[in-house]
Amino acid sequence: MNKEVMVNGWPRKAIEYLIVILVILITASALMFCQLQHHVGLILADTLFHDNRIYDTAQQLLHHNISYFQMNYGAYQSGRVINPIYGPFFAYFLGALLLFAGSWFRFQVLTNYLLFLIGGIGMYHLAKKAKAVSWAAGLAMLLFLVTGYVAYWIQGNTFNSWGAVLMPYVLIEGLKMMQARGKQINWLSLGLIMAIIAQVHLLSIIFSLLALIPFFIYGLIISNNKREMLVSAIKAILLFIVLTANVWSAYLLLYTTNHMSPTFAYPLFDTAMHLGSSTVKGTILFSTLVIFILQLIYVLINAKKQKLNLFLTLEGTIFFILSSQVFPWQFFDAHLPFFRTYLQFPNRLTVIAYPLLYVGVALSLTQLLRMKSKLGKGIGVMSLVLVVLAIIFNINANILKNTQQTMGVVAAPHAARWSRDRDLNLLIINLPSFNPEYLPLHDNINGAHINITLNKKLYIPNRDHFHKEVLAGGKLKIMWQADKKQKTSLLPIVMYHQSKLEVNGKNKGQIKHYNAIGMPVVKNKVGENEAVLTFVTPHWFTVLLILNLISWVVIIIFASYQVIRFCLEKPNLLTDKRVKS
């Protein structure tokens, strides 16, 4: 049997994915049309928090002055530690992208397109891997892009969105586990994708593991060589540990020696998913919910014929219920309050539910429209119409939200100008972030009191009374004036257990005490005063970091070699017009 693989001199698969990329770019452009029209960067829920840490890595790269732990440029040059425990390598990648973009507006547009491309291609490939036809995979991809945390990135800039766009790649590894049978699973790709997620958004590792466990158990049950599968899983875990050494070692270093500020606690039931005017974050459109209900009914009726579809839909439905107000989150609010701090939003579980359910929908559409009976085709056409309508409704809802947010920034001309200016510091200095996460607490205070302290004592005095200068070696110099009456000063920096402060040339005895969020009160001398802040990194961490970097270089070289080898061994993909199958 001959199979066409070339179209007008181009590989069919290349054309297919070029069309997919074009559809993704058009979709992303439509969702942020108003923003593109007015050329403004949006100030969203998490924008300033992430902009500060990305600005810091950008300036480190620009000035060739790397400070892995201590923030010397972002967060009002306060010496805070954020990036080492919040997507460290990805923060440096985004810092480089910011320098390339040259303004916050262009950076925001670039990251929007990048996120949609990664998510869209991954979702399309996942649906194709599950044996959906191309057009059904395309519809699943569109549903994925215009709903949940993927679409919410344009509305909130939450990094849970980056975990969401990487989830299809995790699920592809899950499908490989189910399809492996007697073969070993691809431990290299599994360990690598999990390590990439850890370098982007650590909490998404938990969601990825939750998503993979059912696949692994099922794959292990049906495997003809269980020992080989277990060995492959162990190899993937070991590779993950090596490639994430910089992340878990930073946690060990900071959390065993400091009382770190926790994330905000949120009421679980209120942040669980419910019906709303769009399908993003914590709400879902009725039209999308109807599709999920019909999908579940269809797979239950055809359980014996479509086992993969049943598996994907049931797992997706379970996580969908867990993410919603149908689940008794009131009980967890009352009896297990730590979930309010560490999970925060049950709707985050939709990053697992949505791609699973959308792949199920793609498989159902594929099967229905292949039916020979008029009834089957009729149901397929009706299902297709419902899916298309759901996509249109969600696109309209997202465009409306983007328009509202854009016009809000346009109405604030200073913010609009700062987002377009090539001086990246204008936005950072004029719009401070008061996010309290990862501060070294010295008192047991809640998030609201931490925010008040941040505003009144750390950020506001910094602009009027202190001058700061970044020194070589990642050190930060603080300078201020004091008169005879001013015996002490509260410096606008924070200090961790590993932080070292030299005040007026002296290393000891100059710090009187610390306030609630680790800001030092120091002795003054009359006239000019200066202090130098340094984060002392232990040698064991430096060794682990170097080994970690070497491991990434080796894995990138090896992966590149494998790709080149594959291309050379398959010359017919580029040269032959037909191939026998």
C-alpha positions in Angstrom: 0.0 0.0 0.0 1.4 3.4 -1.0 1.0 6.4 1.3 1.5 10.0 0.2 4.0 11.8 2.4 4.8 14.7 0.1 2.6 17.6 -1.0 4.1 20.0 -3.6 7.6 19.0 -2.5 6.8 19.5 1.2 6.5 16.7 3.8 2.8 16.2 4.6 3.5 16.4 8.4 5.4 19.6 8.0 2.5 21.2 6.2 0.1 19.9 8.8 2.1 21.5 11.7 2.6 24.7 9.8 -1.2 25.0 9.5 -1.5 24.2 13.3 1.0 27.0 14.1 -0.9 29.4 11.9 -4.2 28.6 13.6 -2.5 29.1 17.1 -1.1 32.5 16.1 -4.4 33.7 14.7 -6.2 32.5 17.9 -3.7 34.2 20.2 -3.9 37.4 18.2 -7.7 37.4 18.3 -7.7 37.0 22.1 -5.4 40.0 22.6 -6.6 42.1 19.6 -7.4 45.2 21.7 -4.1 45.1 23.5 -2.2 44.8 20.1 -4.3 47.6 18.7 -3.4 50.0 21.6 0.2 48.8 22.1 0.0 48.6 25.9 1.2 46.1 28.4 -1.4 44.9 30.9 -1.0 45.1 34.7 -2.7 41.9 35.7 -3.1 39.9 39.0 0.4 38.4 39.1 2.2 40.7 36.5 4.2 42.8 39.0 5.4 39.9 41.1 6.7 38.1 38.0 7.9 41.2 36.3 10.1 42.1 39.3 11.9 38.7 39.4 12.2 38.6 35.6 13.6 42.2 35.6 16.2 41.0 38.1 17.5 38.2 36.0 17.5 40.5 32.9 19.7 43.0 34.7 22.0 40.2 36.0 22.5 39.1 32.4 22.8 42.6 31.0 25.5 43.6 33.6 27.2 40.2 33.7 26.7 40.2 37.5 25.0 37.0 38.4 23.4 36.7 41.9 21.6 33.4 42.0 19.9 34.0 45.4 19.9 37.7 46.3 17.7 40.1 44.2 19.8 43.2 43.6 17.7 44.8 40.9 14.1 43.7 41.2 11.7 44.1 44.2 13.1 47.5 45.0 16.6 46.1 45.3 15.6 44.5 48.6 17.8 41.4 48.6 14.8 39.1 48.6 15.1 35.5 47.5 12.4 34.3 45.0 13.8 32.9 41.7 15.8 30.0 43.2 12.6 28.4 44.5 10.3 29.7 41.8 11.3 28.4 38.3 15.0 29.4 38.4 16.3 28.6 35.0 13.0 29.7 33.3 13.4 33.0 35.1 16.8 33.5 33.4 15.3 32.5 30.0 12.5 35.0 30.4 15.1 37.6 31.5 17.0 37.1 28.2 13.7 37.3 26.3 12.9 40.6 28.1 16.2 42.1 27.0 15.5 40.9 23.5 12.0 42.5 23.5 13.2 45.8 24.9 9.9 46.8 26.5 7.3 45.3 28.8 4.6 45.5 26.1 6.7 43.6 23.5 7.8 41.1 26.2 4.2 40.5 27.2 3.2 39.9 23.6 6.1 37.6 22.9 5.4 35.5 26.0 1.7 35.3 25.1 2.6 33.9 21.7 5.2 31.6 23.1 2.8 30.1 25.7 0.1 29.6 23.1 2.5 27.9 20.7 3.9 25.5 23.3 0.4 24.7 24.6 -1.3 24.4 21.2 1.4 22.2 19.6 1.5 20.0 22.7 -2.3 19.6 22.8 -2.5 18.8 19.1 0.2 16.2 19.3 -1.4 14.7 22.3 -4.7 14.2 20.5 -2.9 12.8 17.5 -1.0 10.4 19.7 -4.4 9.2 21.0 -5.4 8.5 17.4 -7.8 11.4 16.8 -8.1 12.6 13.2 -6.4 15.9 12.4 -9.5 18.1 12.3 -10.8 16.7 15.6 -7.3 17.2 17.2 -7.4 20.8 15.9 -10.8 21.4 17.6 -9.5 19.9 20.9 -6.4 22.2 20.5 -8.7 25.2 20.1 -10.8 24.3 23.1 -7.6 23.9 25.1 -6.3 27.3 24.1 -9.4 29.4 24.8 -10.3 27.9 28.2 -8.8 27.2 31.6 -5.4 28.5 32.7 -4.1 28.7 29.2 -6.5 31.5 28.3 -6.2 32.9 31.8 -2.5 33.8 31.1 -3.6 36.7 29.0 -6.0 37.8 31.8 -3.9 37.1 34.9 -0.2 36.3 34.1 -0.3 33.5 36.7 2.5 30.9 36.2 0.0 28.1 36.7 -0.6 28.8 33.0 2.9 27.6 32.1 2.2 24.4 34.0 -1.0 24.1 32.1 0.6 24.3 28.6 3.2 21.7 29.6 0.6 19.3 30.8 -0.2 17.8 27.3 3.5 16.8 27.1 3.2 15.0 30.4 0.1 13.2 29.2 1.9 12.1 26.1 4.3 10.4 28.4 1.3 8.8 30.1 0.0 7.5 26.8 3.4 6.0 26.1 3.2 4.1 29.4 -0.2 2.6 28.3 1.1 1.8 24.8 4.5 0.4 25.9 3.3 -3.2 26.7 6.5 -5.3 26.9 8.8 -2.4 26.0 10.5 -0.1 28.5 9.0 3.4 28.8 11.1 6.3 27.5 12.7 7.3 30.8 14.8 10.0 29.1 11.8 12.0 27.7 9.8 11.4 30.9 12.5 12.6 33.2 13.3 15.5 31.0 9.8 16.9 30.7 9.3 16.6 34.5 12.6 18.4 35.0 11.6 21.2 32.6 8.3 21.7 34.6 10.2 22.0 37.8 12.4 24.7 36.3 9.2 26.5 35.2 6.6 26.1 38.0 7.3 23.7 40.8 3.7 23.2 42.0 2.9 21.8 38.5 5.1 18.9 39.3 2.5 17.7 41.9 -0.3 18.0 39.3 1.9 16.2 36.7 2.5 13.3 39.1 -1.2 13.1 40.0 -2.0 13.0 36.2 0.6 10.2 35.5 -0.2 7.9 38.4 -3.3 6.3 36.8 -1.4 5.9 33.5 1.5 4.2 35.2 -0.7 1.9 37.2 -2.7 0.9 34.1 0.4 0.5 32.0 2.0 -1.7 34.7 -1.0 -3.9 34.9 -1.1 -4.6 31.2 2.7 -4.7 30.7 4.3 -8.0 29.7 7.5 -6.9 31.4 6.7 -5.2 34.6 10.3 -5.2 35.9 11.5 -3.3 32.8 8.8 -0.7 33.3 9.7 -0.2 36.9 13.4 0.1 36.1 12.6 2.7 33.5 10.5 4.7 36.0 13.4 4.6 38.5 15.8 5.9 35.8 13.3 8.7 35.0 13.2 9.7 38.7 17.0 9.7 39.0 17.3 11.8 35.9 14.7 14.2 37.3 16.6 14.5 40.6 19.9 15.3 38.8 18.3 17.9 36.5 16.4 19.6 39.4 19.3 19.6 41.9 19.3 23.4 41.9 15.6 23.5 42.9 15.4 21.0 45.7 18.8 22.0 47.1 17.6 25.6 47.3 14.5 24.5 49.2 16.7 22.6 51.6 19.0 25.5 52.1 16.4 28.1 52.7 13.6 26.2 54.5 15.8 24.4 57.0 17.5 27.6 58.2 14.8 30.3 57.8 11.1 30.8 58.7 9.9 31.5 55.2 6.7 33.4 54.6 4.0 31.0 53.3 1.7 31.7 50.4 -1.7 33.4 51.0 -4.5 31.2 52.3 -7.7 31.2 50.3 -11.1 29.7 51.1 -11.2 26.5 49.1 -14.9 26.4 48.3 -14.9 29.9 47.0 -12.0 29.3 44.7 -13.3 26.0 43.3 -14.6 25.9 39.8 -18.3 26.9 39.2 -20.5 28.2 36.4 -19.6 31.7 35.1 -19.4 34.0 32.1 -16.2 32.3 30.7 -14.2 29.1 31.0 -11.1 30.4 32.7 -9.5 29.7 36.1 -12.4 29.3 38.5 -15.4 29.5 36.1 -16.9 27.4 33.3 -19.4 28.3 30.6 -22.6 26.2 30.5 -21.9 25.2 26.9 -18.5 23.7 27.8 -20.0 21.9 30.8 -22.7 20.4 28.5 -19.9 19.0 26.2 -18.3 17.3 29.2 -21.5 15.8 30.3 -22.3 14.4 26.9 -18.8 13.1 26.5 -19.1 11.2 29.8 -22.5 9.7 28.7 -21.0 8.7 25.3 -18.0 6.8 26.7 -20.1 5.0 29.3 -22.4 3.8 26.6 -19.5 2.7 24.4 -17.2 1.5 27.2 -16.3 -1.8 25.7 -15.5 -0.4 22.2 -13.5 2.7 23.3 -11.3 1.8 26.3 -8.7 4.5 25.8 -11.4 7.2 25.5 -13.1 5.8 28.6 -9.9 5.9 30.5 -9.0 9.5 29.5 -12.6 10.7 30.1 -13.0 9.1 33.5 -9.6 10.4 34.8 -10.5 13.8 33.4 -13.9 13.8 35.0 -12.5 12.8 38.4 -10.1 15.8 38.3 -12.9 18.0 37.0 -15.1 17.1 39.9 -12.2 17.6 42.4 -11.6 21.1 40.9 -15.3 22.1 41.3 -17.7 23.1 44.0 -19.4 19.7 43.6 -16.6 18.3 45.7 -17.0 19.0 49.5 -14.3 21.6 49.9 -16.1 23.1 52.8 -14.9 20.1 54.9 -11.3 20.8 53.9 -11.8 24.4 54.7 -12.9 23.5 58.2 -10.7 20.5 59.1 -7.7 20.6 56.8 -6.8 24.3 56.5 -3.2 23.6 55.2 -4.8 23.0 51.8 -5.9 26.7 51.8 -2.2 27.7 51.9 -0.6 25.0 49.7 -3.3 24.2 47.1 -5.0 27.6 47.5 -7.3 27.2 44.5 -9.0 23.8 43.8 -9.7 25.1 40.3 -6.0 24.5 39.6 -6.8 20.9 39.1 -8.5 21.8 35.8 -4.9 21.8 34.3 -5.2 18.0 34.4 -9.0 17.8 33.7 -9.3 19.9 30.6 -6.6 18.3 28.3 -7.9 14.8 29.2 -11.5 15.7 28.5 -10.6 17.5 25.3 -8.7 14.5 24.0 -11.7 12.4 24.8 -13.9 14.8 22.9 -11.6 14.6 19.9 -11.7 10.8 20.0 -15.5 10.8 20.2 -15.9 13.1 17.3 -13.5 10.9 15.3 -15.5 7.8 16.0 -19.0 9.4 15.5 -18.2 10.9 12.1 -16.8 7.6 10.9 -20.0 5.8 11.6 -22.0 4.5 8.6 -25.4 4.8 10.2 -27.4 8.1 9.7 -28.1 8.2 13.4 -24.4 8.1 14.3 -23.4 10.7 11.8 -26.3 12.9 12.9 -25.1 12.7 16.5 -21.6 13.4 15.3 -22.6 16.5 13.4 -24.6 17.8 16.4 -21.6 17.2 18.6 -19.4 19.0 16.2 -21.7 22.0 16.2 -21.7 22.1 20.0 -17.9 22.0 20.1 -17.6 24.8 17.5 -20.2 26.9 19.4 -18.3 26.4 22.7 -15.1 27.5 21.1 -16.8 30.7 19.7 -18.5 31.5 23.0 -15.2 31.2 24.9 -13.3 33.3 22.3 -15.9 36.0 22.6 -15.7 36.0 26.4 -11.9 36.2 26.4 -11.8 39.0 23.8 -14.3 41.0 25.9 -12.2 40.5 29.0 -9.0 41.6 27.2 -10.8 44.7 25.8 -11.9 45.7 29.3 -8.4 45.2 30.8 -6.7 47.1 27.9 -9.0 50.1 28.1 -8.3 50.2 31.9 -4.6 50.6 31.1 -5.3 53.1 28.3 -7.2 55.2 30.8 -4.0 55.3 33.0 -1.6 57.0 30.5 1.5 56.7 32.8 1.2 52.9 33.1 0.6 52.7 29.3 3.7 54.7 28.7 5.9 52.8 31.2 4.9 49.5 29.5 6.1 50.8 26.1 9.3 52.6 27.3 12.7 51.0 26.7 13.6 52.0 30.3 12.4 48.8 31.9 12.9 50.2 35.4 10.1 52.8 35.0 7.4 50.2 35.5 9.2 48.4 38.3 10.0 51.6 40.3 6.6 53.1 39.9 4.4 50.1 40.4 5.8 48.1 43.3 4.8 44.5 44.0 3.7 43.7 47.6 3.6 39.9 47.2 4.7 38.5 50.6 5.9 35.1 49.5 9.4 33.8 50.6 10.2 36.5 53.0 12.3 35.5 56.1 9.8 36.0 58.9 10.9 36.8 62.5 7.4 37.0 64.0 4.3 35.0 63.5 2.2 37.4 61.4 -0.4 36.9 58.8 -0.3 37.9 55.1 -2.3 41.1 55.6 0.2 42.4 58.2 3.1 41.3 56.0 1.7 43.4 53.2 1.3 46.5 55.4 5.0 46.1 56.6 6.2 45.7 53.0 4.4 48.8 51.9 5.2 51.1 54.8 8.7 50.0 55.8 10.4 48.2 52.9 9.2 49.9 49.7 8.1 53.5 50.4 11.2 54.6 52.4 13.5 53.2 49.8 12.6 55.9 47.3 13.3 58.9 49.5 16.0 58.1 52.1 18.3 55.5 50.6 20.5 55.1 47.6 21.5 51.6 46.4 24.3 50.4 44.1 25.0 46.9 42.8 28.6 45.8 43.3 30.6 43.1 41.5 30.1 39.6 42.8 26.3 40.0 43.4 26.7 42.4 46.4 24.4 45.3 47.2 25.5 48.6 48.7 23.1 50.7 50.6 23.9 54.4 51.4 22.1 56.9 53.6 22.6 60.1 55.7 22.0 60.3 59.5 22.1 63.2 62.0 23.0 63.2 65.7 19.4 62.4 66.7 19.1 59.4 64.5 20.9 56.6 66.4 19.5 53.7 64.3 18.0 53.1 60.8 15.7 50.5 59.5 17.3 49.5 56.2 15.0 48.7 53.2 16.4 45.3 52.7 15.6 41.8 54.0 18.0 39.4 55.5 18.0 35.6 55.5 20.1 33.3 57.7 22.6 33.2 54.8 22.7 37.0 54.4 25.7 38.9 55.6 25.7 42.7 56.3 28.7 44.8 56.6 27.8 48.3 58.1 30.3 51.1 57.9 33.2 48.6 57.4 32.2 46.4 60.4 30.9 42.9 60.2 29.6 42.4 63.7 27.7 44.3 66.4 26.1 46.8 64.0 22.7 45.1 63.7 20.4 45.9 66.7 17.5 43.7 65.8 15.2 42.6 62.9 11.6 43.5 62.3 8.9 41.0 61.5 9.9 40.5 57.8 13.7 40.3 58.4 14.6 44.0 57.8 17.7 44.9 59.9 17.8 47.9 62.3 21.4 49.1 62.4 23.5 51.6 64.3 24.2 54.9 62.5 27.1 57.2 62.5 26.7 60.9 62.0 26.8 61.8 58.3 27.3 59.3 55.5 26.6 55.7 56.2 26.9 52.6 54.0 26.2 48.9 54.3 27.0 46.0 52.0 24.6 43.1 51.7 25.8 39.7 50.5 24.2 36.3 50.3 26.7 33.7 51.4 26.1 30.5 49.3 27.4 27.3 50.9 30.1 25.4 48.9 27.9 22.3 48.8 25.2 24.2 47.0 27.7 25.7 44.5 29.0 22.2 43.7 25.4 20.9 43.2 24.6 23.9 40.9 27.7 23.3 38.8 26.9 19.6 38.4 23.3 20.5 37.6 24.4 22.9 34.8 26.8 20.3 33.4 23.9 17.7 33.4 21.7 20.1 31.4 24.4 20.7 28.9 25.0 17.0 28.4 21.3 16.2 28.1 20.8 19.0 25.5 23.8 17.8 23.4 22.5 14.2 23.6 19.0 15.2 22.7 20.3 17.2 19.7 22.4 14.3 18.6 19.3 12.0 18.7 17.3 14.4 16.6 20.0 14.8 14.0 20.5 11.0 13.9 16.8 10.4 13.4 16.7 12.9 10.5 19.7 11.3 8.8 18.3 7.8 9.2 15.0 8.9 7.7 16.0 10.6 4.4 12.8 9.5 2.7 10.9 12.0 4.7 12.6 14.8 2.9 13.4 13.3 -0.5 11.0 10.5 -1.5 7.6 11.5 -2.8 6.1 8.1 -1.8 7.0 5.5 0.8 5.7 2.0 1.1 3.9 1.0 4.3 
